[in-house]
Amino acid sequence: MHSSALLCCLVLLTGVRASPGHGTQSENSCTHFPGNLPNMLRDLRDAFSRVKTFF
């Protein structure tokens, strides 16, 4: 149970770090989402591989 909570926190932090317009409140950030999706998925895969390596 503890490892799943750690994994959820890691995914959340990765998503916050990879989100477009980090640090700004952009109203049109949804228009940039499809273009940034491959980058966000790559970051998520990297985060999961680091978690797998850790455990």
PDB file with SEQRES, HELIX, SHEET and CRYST1 records, atoms N, CA, C and O in Angstrom:
SEQRES   1 A   55  MET HIS SER SER ALA LEU LEU CYS CYS LEU VAL LEU LEU          
SEQRES   2 A   55  THR GLY VAL ARG ALA SER PRO GLY HIS GLY THR GLN SER          
SEQRES   3 A   55  GLU ASN SER CYS THR HIS PHE PRO GLY ASN LEU PRO ASN          
SEQRES   4 A   55  MET LEU ARG ASP LEU ARG ASP ALA PHE SER ARG VAL LYS          
SEQRES   5 A   55  THR PHE PHE                                                  
HELIX    1 AA1 HIS A    2  ALA A   18  1                                  17    
HELIX    2 AA2 SER A   29  HIS A   32  5                                   4    
HELIX    3 AA3 PHE A   33  PHE A   54  1                                  22    
CRYST1    1.000    1.000    1.000  90.00  90.00  90.00 P 1           1          
ATOM      1  N   MET A   1       0.827  -1.194   0.000  1.00  0.00           N  
ATOM      2  CA  MET A   1       0.000   0.000   0.000  1.00  0.00           C  
ATOM      3  C   MET A   1       0.866   1.250   0.000  1.00  0.00           C  
ATOM      4  O   MET A   1       0.548   2.230  -0.674  1.00  0.00           O  
ATOM      5  N   HIS A   2       1.956   1.218   0.753  1.00  0.00           N  
ATOM      6  CA  HIS A   2       2.840   2.374   0.833  1.00  0.00           C  
ATOM      7  C   HIS A   2       3.492   2.660  -0.519  1.00  0.00           C  
ATOM      8  O   HIS A   2       3.656   3.821  -0.894  1.00  0.00           O  
ATOM      9  N   SER A   3       3.863   1.616  -1.247  1.00  0.00           N  
ATOM     10  CA  SER A   3       4.515   1.823  -2.539  1.00  0.00           C  
ATOM     11  C   SER A   3       3.547   2.398  -3.561  1.00  0.00           C  
ATOM     12  O   SER A   3       3.961   3.178  -4.419  1.00  0.00           O  
ATOM     13  N   SER A   4       2.260   2.035  -3.493  1.00  0.00           N  
ATOM     14  CA  SER A   4       1.297   2.598  -4.434  1.00  0.00           C  
ATOM     15  C   SER A   4       1.068   4.082  -4.155  1.00  0.00           C  
ATOM     16  O   SER A   4       0.855   4.855  -5.089  1.00  0.00           O  
ATOM     17  N   ALA A   5       1.110   4.489  -2.895  1.00  0.00           N  
ATOM     18  CA  ALA A   5       0.976   5.910  -2.568  1.00  0.00           C  
ATOM     19  C   ALA A   5       2.183   6.686  -3.076  1.00  0.00           C  
ATOM     20  O   ALA A   5       2.044   7.805  -3.568  1.00  0.00           O  
ATOM     21  N   LEU A   6       3.364   6.093  -2.957  1.00  0.00           N  
ATOM     22  CA  LEU A   6       4.576   6.729  -3.470  1.00  0.00           C  
ATOM     23  C   LEU A   6       4.512   6.868  -4.978  1.00  0.00           C  
ATOM     24  O   LEU A   6       4.907   7.896  -5.528  1.00  0.00           O  
ATOM     25  N   LEU A   7       4.019   5.841  -5.649  1.00  0.00           N  
ATOM     26  CA  LEU A   7       3.891   5.874  -7.097  1.00  0.00           C  
ATOM     27  C   LEU A   7       2.907   6.954  -7.533  1.00  0.00           C  
ATOM     28  O   LEU A   7       3.170   7.675  -8.496  1.00  0.00           O  
ATOM     29  N   CYS A   8       1.786   7.074  -6.841  1.00  0.00           N  
ATOM     30  CA  CYS A   8       0.806   8.111  -7.176  1.00  0.00           C  
ATOM     31  C   CYS A   8       1.395   9.508  -6.998  1.00  0.00           C  
ATOM     32  O   CYS A   8       1.155  10.393  -7.820  1.00  0.00           O  
ATOM     33  N   CYS A   9       2.153   9.705  -5.946  1.00  0.00           N  
ATOM     34  CA  CYS A   9       2.793  11.006  -5.723  1.00  0.00           C  
ATOM     35  C   CYS A   9       3.802  11.310  -6.817  1.00  0.00           C  
ATOM     36  O   CYS A   9       3.893  12.445  -7.285  1.00  0.00           O  
ATOM     37  N   LEU A  10       4.552  10.308  -7.223  1.00  0.00           N  
ATOM     38  CA  LEU A  10       5.545  10.500  -8.276  1.00  0.00           C  
ATOM     39  C   LEU A  10       4.881  10.861  -9.595  1.00  0.00           C  
ATOM     40  O   LEU A  10       5.348  11.752 -10.303  1.00  0.00           O  
ATOM     41  N   VAL A  11       3.798  10.178  -9.927  1.00  0.00           N  
ATOM     42  CA  VAL A  11       3.072  10.476 -11.160  1.00  0.00           C  
ATOM     43  C   VAL A  11       2.491  11.878 -11.105  1.00  0.00           C  
ATOM     44  O   VAL A  11       2.537  12.606 -12.097  1.00  0.00           O  
ATOM     45  N   LEU A  12       1.954  12.261  -9.976  1.00  0.00           N  
ATOM     46  CA  LEU A  12       1.389  13.599  -9.825  1.00  0.00           C  
ATOM     47  C   LEU A  12       2.464  14.665  -9.996  1.00  0.00           C  
ATOM     48  O   LEU A  12       2.253  15.654 -10.698  1.00  0.00           O  
ATOM     49  N   LEU A  13       3.608  14.468  -9.361  1.00  0.00           N  
ATOM     50  CA  LEU A  13       4.690  15.445  -9.478  1.00  0.00           C  
ATOM     51  C   LEU A  13       5.237  15.509 -10.892  1.00  0.00           C  
ATOM     52  O   LEU A  13       5.602  16.585 -11.365  1.00  0.00           O  
ATOM     53  N   THR A  14       5.298  14.379 -11.567  1.00  0.00           N  
ATOM     54  CA  THR A  14       5.765  14.369 -12.949  1.00  0.00           C  
ATOM     55  C   THR A  14       4.796  15.128 -13.835  1.00  0.00           C  
ATOM     56  O   THR A  14       5.213  15.876 -14.720  1.00  0.00           O  
ATOM     57  N   GLY A  15       3.519  14.941 -13.604  1.00  0.00           N  
ATOM     58  CA  GLY A  15       2.515  15.655 -14.383  1.00  0.00           C  
ATOM     59  C   GLY A  15       2.555  17.147 -14.151  1.00  0.00           C  
ATOM     60  O   GLY A  15       2.371  17.924 -15.088  1.00  0.00           O  
ATOM     61  N   VAL A  16       2.790  17.560 -12.931  1.00  0.00           N  
ATOM     62  CA  VAL A  16       2.883  18.983 -12.612  1.00  0.00           C  
ATOM     63  C   VAL A  16       4.117  19.581 -13.269  1.00  0.00           C  
ATOM     64  O   VAL A  16       4.068  20.694 -13.794  1.00  0.00           O  
ATOM     65  N   ARG A  17       5.220  18.847 -13.241  1.00  0.00           N  
ATOM     66  CA  ARG A  17       6.459  19.344 -13.823  1.00  0.00           C  
ATOM     67  C   ARG A  17       6.351  19.437 -15.337  1.00  0.00           C  
ATOM     68  O   ARG A  17       6.905  20.358 -15.937  1.00  0.00           O  
ATOM     69  N   ALA A  18       5.651  18.503 -15.964  1.00  0.00           N  
ATOM     70  CA  ALA A  18       5.588  18.448 -17.416  1.00  0.00           C  
ATOM     71  C   ALA A  18       4.436  19.252 -17.998  1.00  0.00           C  
ATOM     72  O   ALA A  18       4.309  19.328 -19.220  1.00  0.00           O  
ATOM     73  N   SER A  19       3.601  19.847 -17.173  1.00  0.00           N  
ATOM     74  CA  SER A  19       2.436  20.544 -17.685  1.00  0.00           C  
ATOM     75  C   SER A  19       2.842  21.812 -18.424  1.00  0.00           C  
ATOM     76  O   SER A  19       3.772  22.506 -18.013  1.00  0.00           O  
ATOM     77  N   PRO A  20       2.142  22.113 -19.518  1.00  0.00           N  
ATOM     78  CA  PRO A  20       2.457  23.322 -20.273  1.00  0.00           C  
ATOM     79  C   PRO A  20       2.096  24.568 -19.476  1.00  0.00           C  
ATOM     80  O   PRO A  20       1.128  24.562 -18.716  1.00  0.00           O  
ATOM     81  N   GLY A  21       2.858  25.617 -19.644  1.00  0.00           N  
ATOM     82  CA  GLY A  21       2.580  26.856 -18.939  1.00  0.00           C  
ATOM     83  C   GLY A  21       2.853  26.757 -17.462  1.00  0.00           C  
ATOM     84  O   GLY A  21       2.158  27.388 -16.666  1.00  0.00           O  
ATOM     85  N   HIS A  22       3.841  25.985 -17.073  1.00  0.00           N  
ATOM     86  CA  HIS A  22       4.157  25.797 -15.649  1.00  0.00           C  
ATOM     87  C   HIS A  22       4.499  27.138 -15.029  1.00  0.00           C  
ATOM     88  O   HIS A  22       5.374  27.850 -15.524  1.00  0.00           O  
ATOM     89  N   GLY A  23       3.819  27.483 -13.957  1.00  0.00           N  
ATOM     90  CA  GLY A  23       4.078  28.739 -13.272  1.00  0.00           C  
ATOM     91  C   GLY A  23       3.196  29.874 -13.748  1.00  0.00           C  
ATOM     92  O   GLY A  23       3.220  30.960 -13.170  1.00  0.00           O  
ATOM     93  N   THR A  24       2.411  29.638 -14.802  1.00  0.00           N  
ATOM     94  CA  THR A  24       1.499  30.666 -15.292  1.00  0.00           C  
ATOM     95  C   THR A  24       0.099  30.088 -15.363  1.00  0.00           C  
ATOM     96  O   THR A  24      -0.081  28.877 -15.496  1.00  0.00           O  
ATOM     97  N   GLN A  25      -0.880  30.955 -15.274  1.00  0.00           N  
ATOM     98  CA  GLN A  25      -2.274  30.547 -15.386  1.00  0.00           C  
ATOM     99  C   GLN A  25      -2.748  30.871 -16.798  1.00  0.00           C  
ATOM    100  O   GLN A  25      -3.384  31.900 -17.025  1.00  0.00           O  
ATOM    101  N   SER A  26      -2.441  30.004 -17.730  1.00  0.00           N  
ATOM    102  CA  SER A  26      -2.823  30.225 -19.116  1.00  0.00           C  
ATOM    103  C   SER A  26      -4.215  29.655 -19.362  1.00  0.00           C  
ATOM    104  O   SER A  26      -4.475  28.488 -19.067  1.00  0.00           O  
ATOM    105  N   GLU A  27      -5.101  30.477 -19.899  1.00  0.00           N  
ATOM    106  CA  GLU A  27      -6.461  30.022 -20.145  1.00  0.00           C  
ATOM    107  C   GLU A  27      -6.544  29.112 -21.353  1.00  0.00           C  
ATOM    108  O   GLU A  27      -7.458  28.292 -21.435  1.00  0.00           O  
ATOM    109  N   ASN A  28      -5.619  29.228 -22.297  1.00  0.00           N  
ATOM    110  CA  ASN A  28      -5.691  28.428 -23.512  1.00  0.00           C  
ATOM    111  C   ASN A  28      -4.720  27.250 -23.477  1.00  0.00           C  
ATOM    112  O   ASN A  28      -4.269  26.805 -24.532  1.00  0.00           O  
ATOM    113  N   SER A  29      -4.393  26.743 -22.316  1.00  0.00           N  
ATOM    114  CA  SER A  29      -3.452  25.632 -22.227  1.00  0.00           C  
ATOM    115  C   SER A  29      -4.036  24.355 -22.814  1.00  0.00           C  
ATOM    116  O   SER A  29      -3.283  23.465 -23.212  1.00  0.00           O  
ATOM    117  N   CYS A  30      -5.358  24.244 -22.877  1.00  0.00           N  
ATOM    118  CA  CYS A  30      -5.974  23.047 -23.457  1.00  0.00           C  
ATOM    119  C   CYS A  30      -5.697  22.953 -24.950  1.00  0.00           C  
ATOM    120  O   CYS A  30      -5.691  21.853 -25.502  1.00  0.00           O  
ATOM    121  N   THR A  31      -5.470  24.069 -25.609  1.00  0.00           N  
ATOM    122  CA  THR A  31      -5.181  24.014 -27.041  1.00  0.00           C  
ATOM    123  C   THR A  31      -3.792  23.457 -27.305  1.00  0.00           C  
ATOM    124  O   THR A  31      -3.537  22.962 -28.403  1.00  0.00           O  
ATOM    125  N   HIS A  32      -2.885  23.521 -26.337  1.00  0.00           N  
ATOM    126  CA  HIS A  32      -1.534  22.996 -26.499  1.00  0.00           C  
ATOM    127  C   HIS A  32      -1.415  21.551 -26.044  1.00  0.00           C  
ATOM    128  O   HIS A  32      -0.375  20.924 -26.245  1.00  0.00           O  
ATOM    129  N   PHE A  33      -2.467  21.012 -25.431  1.00  0.00           N  
ATOM    130  CA  PHE A  33      -2.397  19.665 -24.867  1.00  0.00           C  
ATOM    131  C   PHE A  33      -2.102  18.594 -25.916  1.00  0.00           C  
ATOM    132  O   PHE A  33      -1.214  17.774 -25.684  1.00  0.00           O  
ATOM    133  N   PRO A  34      -2.802  18.554 -27.069  1.00  0.00           N  
ATOM    134  CA  PRO A  34      -2.512  17.483 -28.033  1.00  0.00           C  
ATOM    135  C   PRO A  34      -1.072  17.500 -28.533  1.00  0.00           C  
ATOM    136  O   PRO A  34      -0.505  16.437 -28.787  1.00  0.00           O  
ATOM    137  N   GLY A  35      -0.479  18.651 -28.678  1.00  0.00           N  
ATOM    138  CA  GLY A  35       0.903  18.730 -29.138  1.00  0.00           C  
ATOM    139  C   GLY A  35       1.898  18.273 -28.093  1.00  0.00           C  
ATOM    140  O   GLY A  35       2.960  17.754 -28.435  1.00  0.00           O  
ATOM    141  N   ASN A  36       1.570  18.456 -26.822  1.00  0.00           N  
ATOM    142  CA  ASN A  36       2.481  18.085 -25.738  1.00  0.00           C  
ATOM    143  C   ASN A  36       2.252  16.676 -25.216  1.00  0.00           C  
ATOM    144  O   ASN A  36       3.013  16.203 -24.372  1.00  0.00           O  
ATOM    145  N   LEU A  37       1.221  15.997 -25.699  1.00  0.00           N  
ATOM    146  CA  LEU A  37       0.899  14.670 -25.184  1.00  0.00           C  
ATOM    147  C   LEU A  37       2.045  13.671 -25.355  1.00  0.00           C  
ATOM    148  O   LEU A  37       2.344  12.957 -24.398  1.00  0.00           O  
ATOM    149  N   PRO A  38       2.706  13.577 -26.515  1.00  0.00           N  
ATOM    150  CA  PRO A  38       3.823  12.619 -26.624  1.00  0.00           C  
ATOM    151  C   PRO A  38       4.944  12.901 -25.623  1.00  0.00           C  
ATOM    152  O   PRO A  38       5.524  11.966 -25.069  1.00  0.00           O  
ATOM    153  N   ASN A  39       5.250  14.158 -25.389  1.00  0.00           N  
ATOM    154  CA  ASN A  39       6.292  14.496 -24.414  1.00  0.00           C  
ATOM    155  C   ASN A  39       5.869  14.110 -23.006  1.00  0.00           C  
ATOM    156  O   ASN A  39       6.676  13.602 -22.228  1.00  0.00           O  
ATOM    157  N   MET A  40       4.607  14.350 -22.680  1.00  0.00           N  
ATOM    158  CA  MET A  40       4.115  14.008 -21.347  1.00  0.00           C  
ATOM    159  C   MET A  40       4.115  12.490 -21.141  1.00  0.00           C  
ATOM    160  O   MET A  40       4.445  12.009 -20.057  1.00  0.00           O  
ATOM    161  N   LEU A  41       3.745  11.738 -22.181  1.00  0.00           N  
ATOM    162  CA  LEU A  41       3.755  10.280 -22.070  1.00  0.00           C  
ATOM    163  C   LEU A  41       5.173   9.745 -21.925  1.00  0.00           C  
ATOM    164  O   LEU A  41       5.404   8.791 -21.183  1.00  0.00           O  
ATOM    165  N   ARG A  42       6.124  10.354 -22.629  1.00  0.00           N  
ATOM    166  CA  ARG A  42       7.522   9.931 -22.506  1.00  0.00           C  
ATOM    167  C   ARG A  42       8.030  10.189 -21.092  1.00  0.00           C  
ATOM    168  O   ARG A  42       8.721   9.349 -20.516  1.00  0.00           O  
ATOM    169  N   ASP A  43       7.691  11.346 -20.532  1.00  0.00           N  
ATOM    170  CA  ASP A  43       8.087  11.650 -19.150  1.00  0.00           C  
ATOM    171  C   ASP A  43       7.465  10.665 -18.169  1.00  0.00           C  
ATOM    172  O   ASP A  43       8.103  10.253 -17.200  1.00  0.00           O  
ATOM    173  N   LEU A  44       6.220  10.294 -18.428  1.00  0.00           N  
ATOM    174  CA  LEU A  44       5.552   9.340 -17.551  1.00  0.00           C  
ATOM    175  C   LEU A  44       6.211   7.963 -17.627  1.00  0.00           C  
ATOM    176  O   LEU A  44       6.390   7.304 -16.603  1.00  0.00           O  
ATOM    177  N   ARG A  45       6.571   7.526 -18.835  1.00  0.00           N  
ATOM    178  CA  ARG A  45       7.274   6.245 -18.979  1.00  0.00           C  
ATOM    179  C   ARG A  45       8.614   6.276 -18.268  1.00  0.00           C  
ATOM    180  O   ARG A  45       8.995   5.299 -17.623  1.00  0.00           O  
ATOM    181  N   ASP A  46       9.331   7.382 -18.376  1.00  0.00           N  
ATOM    182  CA  ASP A  46      10.615   7.514 -17.680  1.00  0.00           C  
ATOM    183  C   ASP A  46      10.427   7.438 -16.168  1.00  0.00           C  
ATOM    184  O   ASP A  46      11.213   6.796 -15.472  1.00  0.00           O  
ATOM    185  N   ALA A  47       9.393   8.088 -15.668  1.00  0.00           N  
ATOM    186  CA  ALA A  47       9.138   8.064 -14.225  1.00  0.00           C  
ATOM    187  C   ALA A  47       8.811   6.649 -13.758  1.00  0.00           C  
ATOM    188  O   ALA A  47       9.286   6.222 -12.706  1.00  0.00           O  
ATOM    189  N   PHE A  48       8.008   5.922 -14.524  1.00  0.00           N  
ATOM    190  CA  PHE A  48       7.686   4.546 -14.147  1.00  0.00           C  
ATOM    191  C   PHE A  48       8.920   3.660 -14.182  1.00  0.00           C  
ATOM    192  O   PHE A  48       9.075   2.788 -13.327  1.00  0.00           O  
ATOM    193  N   SER A  49       9.801   3.867 -15.153  1.00  0.00           N  
ATOM    194  CA  SER A  49      11.010   3.038 -15.204  1.00  0.00           C  
ATOM    195  C   SER A  49      11.919   3.333 -14.016  1.00  0.00           C  
ATOM    196  O   SER A  49      12.578   2.428 -13.505  1.00  0.00           O  
ATOM    197  N   ARG A  50      11.961   4.593 -13.567  1.00  0.00           N  
ATOM    198  CA  ARG A  50      12.756   4.915 -12.375  1.00  0.00           C  
ATOM    199  C   ARG A  50      12.167   4.271 -11.130  1.00  0.00           C  
ATOM    200  O   ARG A  50      12.904   3.820 -10.253  1.00  0.00           O  
ATOM    201  N   VAL A  51      10.838   4.226 -11.047  1.00  0.00           N  
ATOM    202  CA  VAL A  51      10.197   3.580  -9.904  1.00  0.00           C  
ATOM    203  C   VAL A  51      10.472   2.083  -9.935  1.00  0.00           C  
ATOM    204  O   VAL A  51      10.755   1.487  -8.895  1.00  0.00           O  
ATOM    205  N   LYS A  52      10.394   1.467 -11.113  1.00  0.00           N  
ATOM    206  CA  LYS A  52      10.688   0.034 -11.221  1.00  0.00           C  
ATOM    207  C   LYS A  52      12.122  -0.249 -10.812  1.00  0.00           C  
ATOM    208  O   LYS A  52      12.388  -1.241 -10.134  1.00  0.00           O  
ATOM    209  N   THR A  53      13.043   0.603 -11.214  1.00  0.00           N  
ATOM    210  CA  THR A  53      14.448   0.415 -10.852  1.00  0.00           C  
ATOM    211  C   THR A  53      14.643   0.581  -9.352  1.00  0.00           C  
ATOM    212  O   THR A  53      15.448  -0.128  -8.749  1.00  0.00           O  
ATOM    213  N   PHE A  54      13.914   1.509  -8.749  1.00  0.00           N  
ATOM    214  CA  PHE A  54      14.040   1.752  -7.317  1.00  0.00           C  
ATOM    215  C   PHE A  54      13.574   0.551  -6.504  1.00  0.00           C  
ATOM    216  O   PHE A  54      14.201   0.191  -5.508  1.00  0.00           O  
ATOM    217  N   PHE A  55      12.471  -0.073  -6.927  1.00  0.00           N  
ATOM    218  CA  PHE A  55      11.934  -1.207  -6.188  1.00  0.00           C  
ATOM    219  C   PHE A  55      12.483  -2.483  -6.749  1.00  0.00           C  
ATOM    220  O   PHE A  55      12.152  -3.565  -6.262  1.00  0.00           O  
TER     221      PHE A  55                                                      
END                                                                             
